[in-house]
Amino acid sequence: MKNQNSSPTLWTKQDTARYLRSSIKTVDRLLRDGRINGFKIGRKVLIYPDSVTEENINLIRPKFI
């Protein structure tokens, strides 16, 4: 019997960087730009894996000066 109350899987910045084959700075930039979704608990940042899609990563946002 499967556990119905299992918590959703969340990724750390390190997990996300490993998945994207990029650096943690890149993950920080994606979070700051709003391209991927996450939240902070104390010093730890947790990221929703379903927000880490190619469509979100390649989203071009104009920079306004």
Secondary structure by P-SEA (a helix, b strand, c coil): ccccccccccccaaaaaaaacccaaaaaaaaaaccccccccccbbbbcccccccccccbbbbbcc
